[in-house]
Amino acid sequence: MDVTLIGHATVLIRGSGERILADPLFGIGGELAGRVHPAVDARKLTDVDVVLVTHGHRDHVDPGFFAMLGPKTTVVVPKGIEWPEGMRLLPQLDELDWWESRAFGGAKVTCVPARHRGPSCGYVVEADGRALYVAGDTRYIDEMNEIGQRWAIDLALLPERPRPGLEIMDAEEASEAVHALHPRAVALYHLGTWLKTPEQANAADEYLETLSDEAPATEVLVATGGETLSV
């Protein structure tokens, strides 16, 4: 399984013959039009097999990209998702409850619990005999222990919080998540493509230092936009 970080929380997953895109944000439409500079051209991804959406916030849902999607692409979302205002309805929508799964060819996607503003989730993607955990925007929650028990996670994508006050895990909570999930490796994402703050400048270093001290057995990666990780 290959995982390409395109920018912010947008991730392309390739495995078991499927292409799965998570939380597409390309700056094509919506409030962030023209303010995002992804590492991969959106036009190369309009025929992906599946799109995963962890929640309906503007930095995880690009109305312009969804308008370009072909009719064969399935869009998987948490049940009760709240779309941004003006978002067109998607005919190929599949709403999942927590712990509910879908198979797409040789890949399997499971919606897992998350805690953020509004209906939200994370996903575990299984392909090529590997398991990838995409946390989405979430705080640490006790259900991560069950995720760690159900799957042998090869790579966990954990969000970096760009500024205090957001309902996203900080460095200490990321450490708790690692101890609950027991992943072989962790990569930080949600690094912000337009939301630049003084706090964010040192955030990645804080996460790396905390995880190095508190979870030394886990490999921690800070992947740049466009970088592909082999799981």
URNOR-V383958 format. One record per backbone hydrogen bond with DSSP energy under -0.5 kcal/mol. CO is the residue of the C=O (numbers start at 1). NH is the residue of the N-H. If there is no record, write none. Layout:
# URNOR-V383958
co = <CO CO>
nh = <NH NH>
This chain:
# URNOR-V383958
co = <1 2 3 3 4 4 5 6 7 8 8 10 10 11 11 12 13 14 15 16 18 18 19 19 20 21 22 24 27 30 32 41 42 45 46 49 50 51 52 53 54 57 57 61 62 63 64 65 65 66 70 74 74 75 76 77 78 81 84 89 90 92 94 96 97 100 102 104 107 108 109 110 111 112 115 122 123 123 124 124 125 125 126 127 130 131 131 132 132 133 133 134 136 138 141 142 142 143 144 145 146 147 151 153 154 155 155 156 156 157 158 160 163 166 170 171 172 173 174 175 176 177 178 181 184 185 186 187 188 189 194 195 197 198 199 200 200 202 203 204 205 206 207 208 209 210 211 215 219 221 221 224 227 229 229>
nh = <231 14 5 229 6 12 226 39 10 190 191 6 7 13 22 4 20 2 18 106 15 20 49 50 13 52 11 62 34 33 35 44 45 48 70 74 21 76 23 78 121 60 61 63 66 67 68 68 69 69 73 51 76 94 53 96 81 83 87 91 93 75 77 79 100 111 109 107 104 126 102 124 99 122 139 112 125 134 110 126 127 132 108 130 127 154 155 125 134 135 157 123 138 169 144 145 146 147 148 149 150 151 153 184 185 133 157 158 187 135 189 162 166 168 174 175 176 177 178 179 180 181 182 153 219 156 221 158 223 160 196 197 201 202 202 203 204 206 207 208 209 210 211 212 213 214 215 218 186 188 223 227 5 3 231>
